[in-house]
Amino acid sequence: MPTFHERRTEQLRHRLTARALSALPEPESWLDVDTGDGRFPEAARKHFPYTSFDGLDPTDGLERALAADRIEEAYRGRLTTPGLTDRLRSRYDVVTILRPPSDAPDAELRAALAVLRPGGHVVLHRGWARIAAGTPSCTVLPPTWRLPFLGRPGPAPGGAVPYPRSTIACPATTSSTCSHSAPNAAFSRPSSSR
């Protein structure tokens, strides 16, 4: 069972991640992978009140998230569960995976990109930076600074909000730029040409 400080740190990380993503246009649909009891969708809803949040998790926490109205739809299993990716294909504007990579990170990243709509974003835990570095359409930026109370002081660039353990990966296209840091990595699926 997590300690009080571990729970508070997780809550802070969820709020800061959601706040960092609030610079994006409000997505219509969002899938939180390994949602547990839905604490991240609960934090993100404060910044995205009109977004439909769905959860994917192999544990019983999924039912608690659904019962507490933290998510609208619940899917039991993993992103790589056979048939699930096909069922959810091109359905989401944002997919979050806010935990370190699984034993099959390449398959999981492919599945996350498959459930995205064109122009969507995948937001990943900083542990994915090594995998992101090998993805041709993404650039990984190093952390910019840390929260002083976590023992890692650093200068705040241009009055930006402090983000713990920040890494961001953005699409390497001429139309996209990375102008801020986020607590996790973010991938974008290219928009389809029209």
C-alpha positions as CSV (number, residue, x, y, z in Angstrom):
1,M,0.0,0.0,0.0
2,P,1.5,3.4,-1.0
3,T,2.5,5.8,1.8
4,F,0.8,9.2,2.2
5,H,3.8,10.9,0.5
6,E,3.7,8.5,-2.4
7,R,0.0,9.1,-3.0
8,R,0.6,12.9,-2.8
9,T,3.5,12.7,-5.2
10,E,1.4,10.7,-7.6
11,Q,-1.5,13.2,-7.3
12,L,1.0,16.1,-8.1
13,R,2.4,14.2,-11.1
14,H,-1.1,13.6,-12.4
15,R,-2.1,17.3,-12.0
16,L,1.1,18.6,-13.6
17,T,0.8,16.1,-16.5
18,A,-2.8,17.2,-17.1
19,R,-1.8,20.9,-16.8
20,A,1.0,20.5,-19.3
21,L,-1.4,19.0,-21.8
22,S,-3.9,21.8,-21.4
23,A,-2.0,23.7,-24.1
24,L,-3.5,21.3,-26.6
25,P,-6.9,21.7,-28.1
26,E,-9.5,19.9,-26.0
27,P,-9.7,16.3,-27.2
28,E,-13.0,14.6,-27.8
29,S,-11.8,11.2,-26.5
30,W,-9.0,10.0,-24.3
31,L,-7.8,6.5,-23.3
32,D,-5.8,6.1,-20.1
33,V,-3.9,2.8,-20.2
34,D,-3.4,1.1,-16.8
35,T,-5.9,3.6,-15.3
36,G,-6.2,1.7,-12.0
37,D,-9.0,3.5,-10.1
38,G,-9.0,6.4,-12.5
39,R,-7.0,9.0,-10.6
40,F,-5.3,10.5,-13.7
41,P,-8.6,10.9,-15.7
42,E,-10.0,12.6,-12.6
43,A,-7.1,15.1,-12.5
44,A,-7.2,15.7,-16.3
45,R,-11.0,16.3,-16.3
46,K,-10.4,19.6,-14.5
47,H,-8.5,20.8,-17.5
48,F,-10.6,19.0,-20.1
49,P,-14.2,19.1,-18.8
50,Y,-15.8,18.1,-22.2
51,T,-13.5,15.2,-23.0
52,S,-14.7,11.6,-22.7
53,F,-12.2,9.6,-20.7
54,D,-12.0,5.8,-21.0
55,G,-9.9,3.5,-19.0
56,L,-8.0,0.3,-19.8
57,D,-6.7,-1.9,-17.0
58,P,-6.3,-5.6,-16.0
59,T,-7.2,-5.0,-12.4
60,D,-10.3,-4.5,-10.3
61,G,-9.5,-0.8,-10.0
62,L,-11.3,-0.4,-13.3
63,E,-14.7,-1.1,-11.7
64,R,-13.9,1.5,-8.9
65,A,-13.0,4.1,-11.6
66,L,-16.3,3.4,-13.4
67,A,-18.4,3.5,-10.2
68,A,-16.8,6.8,-9.2
69,D,-17.5,8.3,-12.7
70,R,-13.8,8.9,-13.3
71,I,-14.1,7.1,-16.7
72,E,-17.0,6.6,-19.1
73,E,-16.0,3.3,-20.6
74,A,-13.9,0.5,-19.1
75,Y,-11.8,-2.1,-21.0
76,R,-10.3,-5.0,-19.1
77,G,-6.9,-6.1,-20.2
78,R,-3.8,-4.7,-21.8
79,L,-3.4,-2.5,-24.9
80,T,-1.9,-5.5,-26.6
81,T,-4.8,-7.9,-25.7
82,P,-5.7,-9.7,-28.9
83,G,-8.7,-8.1,-30.6
84,L,-8.8,-5.0,-28.4
85,T,-6.6,-2.9,-30.6
86,D,-8.8,-3.7,-33.6
87,R,-11.9,-2.8,-31.6
88,L,-10.5,0.6,-30.6
89,R,-8.7,1.4,-33.8
90,S,-8.5,5.2,-34.6
91,R,-10.9,6.0,-31.8
92,Y,-8.9,8.3,-29.5
93,D,-7.4,11.8,-29.7
94,V,-5.1,11.1,-26.8
95,V,-3.7,7.9,-25.2
96,T,-1.8,8.1,-21.9
97,I,0.6,5.4,-20.6
98,L,1.9,6.9,-17.4
99,R,4.0,4.0,-16.2
100,P,7.3,2.5,-17.3
101,P,7.4,0.4,-20.5
102,S,6.1,-3.2,-20.4
103,D,8.0,-6.3,-21.4
104,A,7.0,-5.7,-25.0
105,P,7.3,-1.9,-25.5
106,D,7.4,-1.9,-29.3
107,A,4.1,-3.9,-29.5
108,E,2.5,-1.6,-26.9
109,L,3.6,1.6,-28.7
110,R,2.3,0.2,-32.0
111,A,-1.0,-0.6,-30.3
112,A,-1.2,2.9,-28.8
113,L,-0.6,4.5,-32.2
114,A,-3.2,2.2,-33.8
115,V,-6.0,3.4,-31.4
116,L,-5.2,7.1,-32.2
117,R,-7.1,9.2,-34.6
118,P,-4.9,11.0,-37.2
119,G,-3.3,14.0,-35.5
120,G,-3.7,12.4,-32.0
121,H,-1.1,12.3,-29.2
122,V,0.4,9.5,-27.1
123,V,1.7,10.7,-23.7
124,L,4.2,8.3,-22.1
125,H,6.0,7.9,-18.8
126,R,9.6,9.2,-18.9
127,G,10.8,5.6,-18.9
128,W,9.8,5.4,-22.5
129,A,12.5,7.9,-23.6
130,R,14.9,5.1,-24.9
131,I,12.1,3.6,-27.0
132,A,11.1,7.1,-28.2
133,A,14.7,7.8,-29.3
134,G,14.4,4.9,-31.8
135,T,11.1,6.1,-33.3
136,P,11.9,8.0,-36.5
137,S,9.0,10.5,-36.2
138,C,9.9,11.6,-32.6
139,T,12.5,13.7,-30.9
140,V,13.2,13.3,-27.3
141,L,14.2,16.4,-25.3
142,P,16.1,16.0,-21.9
143,P,14.5,17.2,-18.6
144,T,14.7,21.0,-18.2
145,W,14.4,21.3,-14.5
146,R,13.1,19.7,-11.3
147,L,11.0,20.6,-8.3
148,P,13.2,22.0,-5.5
149,F,11.2,20.1,-2.8
150,L,12.1,16.8,-4.5
151,G,15.8,17.7,-4.0
152,R,16.5,18.6,-7.6
153,P,16.5,22.4,-7.9
154,G,16.9,24.1,-11.2
155,P,16.0,27.4,-12.9
156,A,12.5,28.0,-14.1
157,P,12.6,28.9,-17.8
158,G,10.5,31.9,-18.6
159,G,8.1,31.5,-15.7
160,A,7.1,28.0,-16.8
161,V,5.3,25.7,-14.4
162,P,7.7,23.3,-12.6
163,Y,7.4,19.7,-13.9
164,P,9.1,16.8,-12.1
165,R,11.2,14.4,-14.1
166,S,10.3,16.0,-17.4
167,T,10.9,14.5,-20.8
168,I,8.9,15.3,-23.9
169,A,9.0,13.7,-27.4
170,C,7.4,15.5,-30.2
171,P,6.8,14.7,-33.9
172,A,9.8,15.7,-36.0
173,T,7.8,17.5,-38.6
174,T,8.1,21.1,-39.9
175,S,4.6,21.9,-38.7
176,S,5.2,20.9,-35.0
177,T,7.5,22.4,-32.4
178,C,8.2,21.7,-28.8
179,S,7.8,24.9,-26.8
180,H,7.3,23.5,-23.3
181,S,8.3,20.6,-21.0
182,A,5.9,17.9,-19.6
183,P,6.3,15.3,-17.0
184,N,6.2,12.6,-19.6
185,A,6.9,11.9,-23.3
186,A,4.4,12.8,-25.9
187,F,4.1,11.3,-29.4
188,S,1.9,12.6,-32.2
189,R,0.4,10.6,-35.0
190,P,0.7,12.6,-38.2
191,S,-2.5,14.0,-39.6
192,S,-3.7,12.4,-42.8
193,S,-3.2,14.5,-45.9
194,R,-6.4,15.8,-47.4
